[in-house]
Amino acid sequence: VQLQASGGGLVQAGGSLRLSCASSGRSLSTYAIGWFRQAPGKEREFVAAITRTGGSTRYADSVKGRFTISRDHAENTAYLQMNSLKPEDTAVYYCAADYRVLINYYSTHERDYDYWGQGTLVTVSS
């Protein structure tokens, strides 16, 4: 599975961005999807995850109520809608795919993810 993350950019505080995570080739239908981010000088951290069906999601406390993860099986793409952005959201955002037989499962741990995209930079100015 090759994942391509896109949609990052420079935005003012309070603005919005939508990140996309597309797969070239293999279907993402058997994968839970996660978004992680890494700010300068910090470790990579969990942001959001969604199950194979999209029926269940999980968010880090820092983004809850502002970010929304979703997926479109027809488009073979997952999304991260980011609203009310803050300067502390500045980071490289990575999408990742976790192969799962169980349809109602997601993980918040990096080690569980099998494939990673290359990352897309989000910069939020104050």
N, C-alpha and C positions, 0 to 999 in steps of 0.2 A: 504494500500500500504506500503510495506516495501522496503526501499531504501538502497542499499549497495554501498557506495563510496569506491573506491580503486584506486591505482596507484600512491599514494604519495611516497615520499622518499627524499633522500639527493642528491642534484645536484649542480654542480658548476655554478656560474654566467655565463650566456650566453647559458646554456644548455636547454634541453627540457624535458618535462614530459607530459604524457597523462593520465588524470584522467577519470575514468569510473563511471557511476552511473547506477546500474542495479536494476531492480525491480523483486522481487520474487513473482510470483503469478499474481497479477492483471496487465493488460496491461497499459502501460503509454500513450497510444494513445489519451486519453482524458485529458491529463495533459500538461500544459506548464511546462517547466523545467527551473530551475534557479540554478546558482552556486553562493555561497556566501563564504566569508572567514573571519577568525578572527585571527588577529595577537596578539601576547602576549601583554597584557595590553591595548588592543584596543577593540572597539566595532565591532561586526560583520558587514561586509559591502557587498554590492552587487558587483558581478563580471561580470556575464553574464546571459542572458536568451534567450530562444528559444521558439517559438510558437509550438502548437500541431503538425502542419504540417512540421515544420522546415523551413518554407518559410521566416521567419523573425527573426532577432536576434538583441540583444542589448548588448552593452559592457560598462563597466565603463571606463572613460577616461584613467585611469591609466594602463589599459591592452589593450586598443584598438590598433590593428595592431600587437599585439604579441600573443593574445589568440584567439582561435576559438572554439565556441560551436557548437555541432552537435548532431544528434540523429539518431538512426537506429531502426526503428519500428520492423523490423524482429527480431532483437536481443533484443528488449525491453530494450534498453540501451541508455543513453546519454553520451556524451564525452565532455571533455574540454582539447583541445590541447594547451599546454603552451610552447611557444618558447621564446628565448631571455630572459630567466628568470633573475631576479634581486634579490639581497638580500632582498629588501623590499617586495618581493612577498612571503616571508616566512610567513606561516600561516597554520591554520587548514582549509581545504576546505570542504564545505558542499554542497551537492546537495539537491534540494527540488522540490516537485511537487505541482503544483497549478491546481486544477480541473477547467476546463473551457469549457463551451458550445461553446463559440466563438472560432473559429479555429485560428484567426489571432490576438491573444492577448498574451501579456506577462506582467509580473509585475516586477518592480525593488524593491518592498517593501517586507520585510520579513513577514509582517502581512498577506499578501495575500496567502502565501504558506501553504498547508494543511499537507504535510508530509515531513519529513526531514530524511536524512541519518545520519550516526553516525560521519561522518567527517574523512578526511584523511590528515595526516600531510605532508606538503611540506616544506622542508628546503633548502634554496639556500645559498651556501657559497660564500664568496667573494674571 
